[in-house]
Amino acid sequence: MDVEQMALMIPILGIVLGVAIAIVSIVSSHRQKLKLAELRHRERLAAIEKGIELPLDPEPDADADAGKGRSLKSGLSGLLLGVVLYFALREVADDDIALFGLIPAALGVASLITYFVESRGNGDARRAPPSP
């Protein structure tokens, strides 16, 4: 292979391998969740057969709270990274090129908006009295 063909193969392999890693991650996560659900189901069936009181289900909000913290962290990181990148690019290049530094800042702002919308929605649901 000559250098030009190698130069074309690098981004193609990077994209293909990146997508493959994402697919493997999604599939393995799904299998883990199925396995945990099956184990929980078996535990509950065994408890019913023995006449033992059923264990309480874990709260589904535990995963949502963990995701909310990640959203805040990624939002602040993206916003600060974008602002710093903007000023750094403005010093070494034109103002037009420096605008590309605002892309991660926009993503950070979007994550922060998501964090605040989710926290407001969850807060209102927790404060509302249960309906009869």
N, C-alpha and C positions, 0 to 999 in steps of 0.2 A: 504494500500500500504506500502510496506517496503521501506527502504532507497535506495536500489539498483534500484528499479523501478522508484522512484522519481528522482534519479540521471540521469536516461535515459530520463525521460520526460522533464526535464528542457531544454536541447538543442533543442529537437524536437519542443517544444512549442515556444521557442525563434525564431527558423527559420520560423515556420508556421505563427506566429503572425507578424514577421518582413515583410514577403512577403505579408501578408494580409494588413498591414498598407501601404506598397508601392502601392499595387493595388488600395486601396481606395483613396490614394493621386492622383494617375494618373487619375482615373475616375472622381474625383471631379474637378480636374484641367481642364480636357477635357470638362466637362459639363459647367464650368464657361466660357470657351472660346466660346462654342457654344451659350450660352446665350448672351454674348457680341456681337457676330456676328449677332444674330437675332435682338437684339436691334438696332444695327447700320443699319441693313437692313430696319427695320421698320421706322427709322428716315429718311433714304434716300427716301423711298417711300412716306412718308408724305410730305417731302420737294418737291418732284417732283409733287405731286398732287396739292400742293398749289402754285406752280410756283416759289418757292424760290430757290435761288442759292444753289447748293449742298455744304455741308461742306467738307472741305478738309479731306482726309484720314490721319490718324496718320502715321508717318514715321515708317516703319518696322525696321529700324536700331536702334530704341530706346531700343528694347529688346536685340539686339545684343551687344550694348554698355554695358548694365547692366551685361550680361553674361561674357563679356570680363573682367570686373572688378572682378567678382567672380573667374574667372580663374586665374588672377594674385594673388589674395588673397589666394586661396587654394594652388597655386603652391609654394608661399613663405612659407606658413604655413607648408606644407608637407615637403619641403626641410629642413627647420630649425628643425622641429620635428624629422625628420629622423637622422640628424646629431647629435642632442643632445641625442637621444635614443641610437645611436651607441656608443658614448663616455660613456654614463652611463652604458650600458651593458658591455662594455669592462672593466670597473672598477670592476664590481661585478661578471663577468663570463668570460669564455674563449673568445678568438677572434672569434672562429667559431660561437658562439651564438650572438656575437655583430653584426655580418653581417646581422642579421634579422632587425636591426635598419635601414639598408639602404633601406629597402622596401618602407617605407613612403617617404624617400628622392627621390627614383626613381619615385614615383608617383608625387611628387612635381615638379621634373624636367620635367616630361611629361606634367603637367599642364602649366608650364612656357613656354615650347616649343609651346604648343597649343596657348597660349596667344600671343606670338610673331609672329607665323605664321598667326593667324587671323588678328592681327593689321597690319601686312605687307600687307596682301591681301586686307584689307579694305582701307588702305592708298593709294595703287596703283590704286584702282578703283576710289577713290575720285579725285585723281590728273589727271587721264586720261580725255582728252577732250571728250565730247559726240560725237558719230559718226553721220553723217548726214543721 
